[in-house]
Amino acid sequence: MSKPVITRFAPSPTGYLHIGGARTALFNWVYAQRMGGKMLLRIEDTDRERSTQPAVDALLDGLSWLGLDWEGDPISQFGRAARHAEIAHQLVEAGHAYKCYSSPEELSRMREEARAAGKPPRYDGRWRDRDPSEAPEGIDPVIRIKTPLSTEIVVEDHVQGKVVFNTENLDDFVILRSDGSPTYMLAVVVDDHDMQVSHIIRGDDHLTNAARQIVIYQALGWEVPEMAHIPLIHGPDGAKLSKRHGALGVDAYRKMGYLPAAMRNYLARLGWAHGDDEVFTTEQMIEWFDLDALNKGAARFDFAKLENINGLYIREAEPEALYEIMLTTAREVERTGDHEGLGANRETVLAALPDLQPRAKTVLQLIDLAQFIYATRPLEIDVKAAALLTDDTRAMLADILGELEAVTEWSVTAIDARMRAFAEARELKLGKVAQPLRAALTGRTVSPGIFEVMVLIGREETIARLSDQVKKS
């Protein structure tokens, strides 16, 4: 019987879930889903200055918003420090690790001498086989692993293939500090073993760490999990992803109006492919996902592609669900007027959404498009719309006002017929009538069909908004 698949996402709580971490979490989650396994969550909070509860909460909120759930309670790495120390001392007793009493000054001299000799600055192993009775007084030792001499460590990786490291380049690295706290290398190995992690999926900046961690696994006689080291995400220019490219927290994307399903779709395409499919459901992603299909080359973050995919998801979303997201987003970005307006005009907004959805690529754009429904008079006219409201068009709007006041049945069909007749009588194309009408009634140059707008806001509001603009002529 094959071993159950258990993946883990192990972020450091830096205050938010950044986009690279979100993709790593997604790949761990989707692979566990694909294999009928589970993803565990471990908070690597050994850096006590940076590891605050608000930072942890931000990580959990980001994962929850993305829809990436984990099994059980999050595990605190700091809370397992006693277990890590126990394993370090076991390694000493078994002869696979040793106490090193080198002082900071000695270590500094070692580095300087190595550099002077043109060698990499690393520990020279002077306490490796030394008798502990020679230990100087007053120095709390660190514990170092005994890295095998003159051999090779092989990382068999689903993405990188077979990667070979010569142990001469690894040195006897510290696994327990002099204050009794574990280093990252030891803590990760012990935690992954105790959590029964079967697959480690993480960034390829951890590839060298993998070799060091395998040294510890082998010293303990523990089975090494399968590994997949995924390339980091770069910006569109090929440079390392930075804030100017989009290296923001997931919460920033939420506030910019991106949908969780669209983010999952886009992040999956940053380093994984299924043929030429660009858009797919989460269910399809789970069905198709394969570690061996992860790309070896770095992915490039592209805001335009993300926005296009988000637009497709907005177009396909159910209006009721989208309305709730609009409300939440307006509140989160502290647009009180929009939040109140949306809340007070639920049915009207829902009726307008099927026409608005194809015109928006983000939820914020959708909110902007819906503003005409609850905008207060006199309307704020944007620059493009203001250019359409000239003295001539305002004079035409005065005539249109009279036509609309004579409409008895306030419906799209009746208004459409009246406006077409008006345009034909003046030998105008309908657009020449509709464009200034849209500017006057919405303050924008983009909206649903203008006759639909009139019905949505109602006869009284239509007449009032037009009157406001006619008075300016």
WOSUL-V602405 format. One line per field, one symbol per residue. ss: DSSP state (H for helix, E for strand, L for the rest). psi: psi as a letter, one per 20 degrees, with the letter a starting at -180 (. if undefined). burial: I if it has 16 or more other ideal C-beta (glycine too) atoms within 10 Angstrom, else O. A space follows every 50 residues. Layout:
BEGIN
ss = ???
psi = ???
burial = ???
END
This chain:
BEGIN
ss = LLLLLEEEELLLLLLLLEHHHHHHHHHHHHHHHHLLLEEEEEELLLLLLL LLHHHHHHHHHHHHHHLLLLLLLLEELHHHHHHHHHHHHHHHHLLLEEEE LLLHHHHHHHHHHHHHLLLLLLLLLLLLLLLHHHLLLLLLLEEEELLLLL LEEEEEELLLEEEEEEHHHLLLLEEELLLLLELHHHHHHHHHHHLLLLEE EEEHHHHHHHHHHHHHHHHHLLLLLEEEEELLEELLLLLELLLLLLLLEH HHHHHLLLLHHHHHHHHHHLLELLLLLLLLLHHHHHHHLLHHHELLLLEE LLHHHHHHHHHHHHHHLLHHHHHHHHHHHHHHLLLHHHHHHHHHLHHHHH HHHHHHHLLLLLHHHHHHHHHHHHLLLLLLLLHHHHLLLLHHHHHHHHHH HHHHHLLLLLLHHHHHHHHHHHHHHLLLLHHHHHHHHHHHHHLLLLLLLH HHHHHHHLHHHHHHHHHHHHLLL
psi = pqqqporqpmqpnjirorhghggggghgghggghjkbqpqpponkhnhhi nrghgghhghgggghiknqrpaqqpphhijhhgghghghghghijirrpp jprhgghghggghgghjkqqorpjkhjgkqpiijpqqjppqrpqqnpqql aqppoophgiboppppihjhrnqphprhjjqqrgggggggghghjkphpo orqiijghhggghhggghhikqppqqqooqqrprrhjirpprhhhjmrqh hhhghikqqghhgggghhimiqqncjphpqrhgggghipphijqqhqpqp pohgggggghhghghiqphghhghhgggghghjlmggggggghilghggh hhghhhgiiqirhhhggghihhgjqqqqqoprgghhhimrgghhhhhggh ghghhiphonrggggggghghgghhjlqqhhhghghggghhijriprrph hhgghgirgghggggghghhhi.
burial = OOOOIIIIIIIIIOIIIIIIIIIIIIIIIIIIIIIOIIIIIIIIIIOOOO IOOOIIOIIOIIIOIIOIOIOOOIIIIIOIIOOIIOIIOOIIOOOIIIII IIOOOOIOOIIOOOOOOOOOOIIIIOIOOOOOOOOOOOOOIIIIIIIOOO OOIOIOIIIIOOIOIOIOOIIIIIIIIOOOOIIIIIIIIIIIIOIOIIII IIOIOIIOOIIIIIIIIOIIOOOIIIIIIIIOIIIOOOOOIOOOIIIOII IIIIIIIIIIIIIIIIIIIIIIOIOOOOOIOIOOIIOIIOIOOIOOOIII IIOOOIIOIIIIIIOOIOIOOIIOIIIOIIOOIOIOOIIOIIOOIOOIIO IIIOOIIOOIIIIIIIIIIIIIIIIOOOIOIOOOIOOIIOOOIIOIIOOI IOOIOOIOOOOOOOIIOIIOOIIOOOOOOOOOIIIIIIIIIIIIOOIIOI IIIIIIIOOOIIOOIIOOIIOOO
END
